[in-house]
């Protein structure tokens, strides 16, 4: 029997706020989280800007011992999971721990730790590499550390699909509950890859903008867009089987109603030019949700501010929604917080839930003149107070991975 799945908790660490309330208030205010990179000297780098997490004190949030043993991507995940779990009000003493699981991913994992220890290896030899390098570096440790911190003994997985990681992790958690493998799942994505090799690698790929004016760096769908800005952080949600949530008197924020996942099987970095793969993911999500294209109020686009993504995603939306594409409201949260890579889908899913709760769709900041073929409503100029009953969140990852989540206003 298929079961209904609802959202009962949310947690976020972002470049514009280290909890959901601060993040959302800054989203509505159009606050820009992009600035000059402070984590390392960018003198020799073509990319000078990033969207760094600010004022995050891991020792305060996690305690000295845990903070020291965790890579930043795991720190962000555990901090966001703590917020989401606390908000959900779940008491693990009243739960079967084997019915509460984790689906939290990271696209890259502990890249900074790997870099630092590689320098030690070359300069001082293998005996000087720290013993905790491997458990700090590997991508599954965000999920593992969340489970350890909260005492969750159910399914614990780490789905890695580059920039679609957060979306696929939430989608697979949704399926896990829908088909009875768990009653509660902590799900989302996390990332901390603003490091010398991370920025150098993406720059060599010509994926990052070389823009030095932070107000013009991340401008999804604009004719002058020139590449994405790397961000970091985590977006984690608590998903729960509906009756389980009702029985314990939980606050229900929204209902997850559909999930679509496809592959372009086309190119390692570029989406399919006709948008067919991403369109199919949207169609699958709408079909599972029982939602017609004209019933979709809002799409949180992947919207990276790269030429190919924004053009091909626009084509995908037109393909999936047909005539309804002309009236749907679309935005890109990346215009404010940059591209959080594996964490993007988690934070953007939270944005969809908050949009449903507040009946508000934020603007795409930095967008001044739409690019060629980018002729839809991307919320240029200002946000809008309007009824939001159904939202789609899109993610596209290197390797051709497409993921779409459909989330709906909860009705009994």
N, C-alpha and C positions, 0 to 999 in steps of 0.2 A: 504494500500500500504506500502511495506517495504521501509524504507529510509536508505541511507548510513550514516555512523557515522565516524567522523574523530577526531583526537586529535589536539587541538589548544593551549593547555597550560599545563605546568608541574611544579610541585613544590616538593621539597624534604628537609627533615631534617633527616640526617643520621649520623652514627658514623664516616664517613669519609668526611663530608661536609654538610653544612647547606643551600645549594642551589643546583640546578641541575647541574650547570656547574662545581662547585668544586667537587661534588660527582662523576660526570662522568670522570673528569680528573684524579681523584684519583683511580677510578676503572681501567682505562686504564693503570695507572702506577703501579697497583697491591699493593696499599697502604693497610695496615692491620689496621682495626679499633678496634681490640681487645686488651684489657689490663687488669690490675688488677682492681677489683671493688673499686670505690672510694666513692660510695653513702652510704655505711655502713661498719661496722667492720665485716670482714669475718673470724675472728679467728676460730670460731666454725663450719664453713661451709666447706663442701667438694669441692664445686665449688668456685674457687677464681677469675675467669675471666669473663668478660662480654664485650659487645661492646656498650659503653655508648656514648650518644650524647655529643659533646664537644663544649665549647665556645658558647653555646646558651644563649642569654640574653633575656628572655621573656619580660622584661620591655621595652627594646629598641625596640623590634619588635611589641609589642602589646600595649604598654603604661602601666603605673603603675597600674591603676585601673583594667583594663581587665586582666592583668597578675595575679594579686592577687586573682581574682575570678575564675580562670580557673586551673584545674588540669593539670599537665604536658602533658598528652595525648591529651587534648584539645588544649593546647598551641601549640604543634607541628602541629596539624591538621590545626589550623587557620593560622599559619605561612606559612605552605606549600601551603595552599589554596590561600593565598594572592599572593604568588609568581606565582602560576599557573594562577590565574585570571588576574594578571597584564600582564603576558606574552601573554595571549590570546587576550588582547586588547578590551575585551567586555566592552561597556559603558552601565551600567544599566539604565541610563536615556533614552536610545533608545530602551530598551527591555521591553517586558511584563514580570514583575517579576514572574508571575504565570506560565511562560513557561521555567523558569530557576530553576533547582532543585539541590538537594544534595543527594548523596549516599556515605556516609563516615562511616566506622565502626571501632570498636576497639574490640579486643578479650576479654579484661579484664577490661578496664576502669580505674577508679581512685583508684587503689589498694593501693597506698601509702597513700592517704588521709584516706581511710578506716582503715588502720593499725594505723595511728597516732591518729585518733579520738577514736578508740577502746581502746587504752592505756589510753586516757583521761577519757573515760567512766569508766574503771576499777579503776583508781587511784583517780579521782575527782568527779565522778558521772555524771548522764545523763545531768544535766543542763549546763555542761561545753563543751558539744559537739557542734562544730561550726554550725551555722544555714545553711551554704552553703554546708554542707557535701553531702547531697543527690544530688544536681545538679552538684557537682564536681565529684561525684563517678560514676554515672550511665553512661553506655557505649554510649547512644544515644546523649550525650551532645557534643561530637565532631561535629557531623552533625548539631546539633542545633546551636552551636556557630559559625560554618562556615556560616550557613544561615543568622544568625543575623549580623555577621560582614560584609557580602557582600550584604545583602539585597535581598536574594533569597527566593521567596515565593511559588515556585512549590513543587512538591513531595520532601519530606525530609525524608530519611530512613536510618536505621542503621542495616545492615545485619551482624549478628555475627555468624561466623562459625570457631571459633578458628583461627588456622593458615592459613585458606583459606579466611578469612574475606575480606582482600583488594581485592583479585581476584573476589570474588562474588559481592562485592560492585560495582566494575567497570563493571562486566558482566551485572548486573541488570540495571545499568545506561545506558549501551549500548542498552539493550532491550527497556528501557523506551523511548529512542529517536527513535530507529528503528521503533517502532510501534505507534509513534505519541503522546505520553503523555507529552513530553517536547521537546524543541529545543536545550537546553544546560543542561548538568549535570556536577556538580563538584563531582568527585568520587575518592575513594581510601581508605586507611587504616591508622591507627595511633596506637601507643602503647607506654606505659611507665611502665613496670612491673619489672624493676630491683630494687626490694625492698626486705627486709628481708623475708617476707612470700612468695613472688614470687619465689625467688631463692631457698628457703627451700623446697617449694612444688614441684618444678620441679626436685630438687635434690633427694627428697624422692621417686620420681617416677622413678629414675635412668635415667632420660632423658638428664641431663646435664653432660658434660665432667668434669672429675676431673683433667684433664691435667693442669699443671702449666706453661708449655712453650707455650707462646701465639702463636708462629709460628706453633705449632702442635695441637692447640686446635680445630679449625674448619677446618677439612680436608675431605670434601665430597668425597665419592667414594673411599677413601684410605683404604687399608686393616687394618690400625691401627686407624681408626676413632673410637671415644669412646663416642660420645654424642654431643649434640649441645651446642653452646654458645649463651646465651641470648643477644639480641640486643634491641634497641629502636629507635623510630623516626616516620616519617610519609612520605608517598608517595601519592600525590594528583594530579589528572589530570583534565583538562577540556575537556569533550567530547561534540561534536557539530554535529548537522545535517548538512550534506555536503552543501546543497544550502544556508543554513543560514550563514555558514562560508564564502562561496564564495561571497554572497551578501554584506558582510561587509569587504571584502578584507583581510580576516584573513590568517595568515601563517598556512599552514597545514603540520603537522609533520609526520603523518602516518594515516592509516585507520584501524579501528577495524572491523574485518570481521567475527569473530566467537566466540562463547562462549559455553562451555560444562560444565554441573554441574551434578554430580552423588553422590551416597552414597555407601560405601562398605557394610553397614549393617553387619559388621563382628566383630569389636572389638573397645573398647573405645579409645585406643591409637595406636594400630598397624594398618597399612594399610593392605588390603587383600594381602595374600602372593603371589598370582599369578598376582597381579597388575591389575586385571580385571576392578576394579572400576575407577582407574585413567586412564586406557587405554580407557575406554568408554567415559570419559570426553574429552580426546584428540580427539577421533574419532568424537564425536558430534561437537566439535569446528571446525575441519577440514571440516566436511560435510556442516555445515552452511556457512563456508568460501568458499566452492567450490574448496578446495585445496586438491590435492592428496598427500599422504605421501612423495613421492619423490620430491615434490615441497617445502617442509619445509626445510629451510636452517639452522635453529637454534632453539634450545629449551633451555629456561632458566628454569632449573630444580628446583624442590622444594629443593632437595639436602641439607638435614639438617646436615649431618655428623653423623647421627645415623645409627646403623647397619641395622635395618629393613627398614627405609625409603629408603636409597640409593639402597639397593638390590631390594626391591619390586618396586621402581620407575623405575629402569633399566628394570625389567621384563615388566612393563607397557609400556614403550617406545617401546620395542621389539614387544609387542602384538599389539600396535596401528599402528606402522609404518612398521612392517614386515621387508622385506629386506632393506628398506630405513633407518632403524635404524643404520645400519653399517656406513652410510655415513653422517648422520646428525651431526652437531656440537652442543655439549651440555656443559653447564657450570653451576656453582652455585655461585651466587653473595654472598651467605651466607659465602663463604670461606673468604671474606674480612670484612663483616659487621655483622656476626653472624645472628641469627634468630630473625627477628623483629616481630614475632608472627602475630598479626592482621595487621601490617603494611607491612609485607614482600611482599605480592602480589602487593601492590601499587608501592613500590620501584622497584621491579623486572619487572613490566610492563614498568616503565619508562626506565629501562635498555634495554628492548627490543626495545623501540622506538628509543633510542639513538643509539643502534646497527644498526638499519635500516638507520638512518640518516647518521651515520659515516661509514657505511659498515665495522664495526669492532666488533669482538667477543672477549670478555675478557677471560683471563685464569682463571682456578680454582686454586687459590694459595693454597699451603700446600699439594696438591696432589702429592705424590711421587710414590707409588706403588698401582695400582688398586686392590680393594678387590675381593673376590670370586664372579664370575659371573658379575662383573662390568667391562665389556669388550668393552665398546663403546668409542667414542671420547669425553672425558670430558675436552678438552682443557688444558691438562697437560703441564706445562713448560712455555708456552707463549701464548699470545693472537694472533689474526690473522686478518689482513686486508683482507676482502673478501666481495663479494656482498651478502647483506642480503635483500631479498625481502619479505620473509615470516618467521615470528617467532611465537613460541608458548611459553606461560608462564604458568607453572604448580604450583598449590598449593594444599597441602593435609593437612587437619585439624583433630585434635582429634575429635572423634565421627564418623569418616569415611567420612568426607566431602571432595569431590574432585572438583577442579575447574580448567579449562583451558581457556585461552584467546588466540585467534589468531589475530595477528596484521600484517599488510601488508604495503609495500611501497605504498604511495598514487599515483595513476595514474588517470588522468582525464577520 
